[in-house]
Amino acid sequence: MLCFGKAKPLLDAKLIEEIVDPRLEDKYDLAEMKCVMATASLCIHHMSSKRPYMNQVNKWASFLIQLSLCCHIVSLLPVRK
């Protein structure tokens, strides 16, 4: 697990491969991971007044989950020809 001191430069440089848990083995949605990384970056801002409240982070996470589920359901629908 990365600590703040190591995670911040990786988040700033958008080095996804260095941050993502290797156990995921590239089995994640890149767009979702970028959103999670952006949220994490906001949460560790050096000025505490600039950090989001946890209820905001919870809303963002809930939205990402719902969006992911919707995309998955749409991908299961039959395609008209």
PEGIZI-V144891 format. One record per helix or strand of 3 or more residues. SS is the DSSP state (H for helix, E for strand). FROM is the first residue (numbers start at 1). LEN is the number of residues. If there is no record, write none. Layout:
ss->SS from->FROM len->LEN
ss->SS from->FROM len->LEN
//
This chain:
ss->H from->4 len->9
ss->H from->16 len->4
ss->H from->22 len->3
ss->H from->30 len->14
ss->H from->48 len->3
ss->H from->54 len->23
//
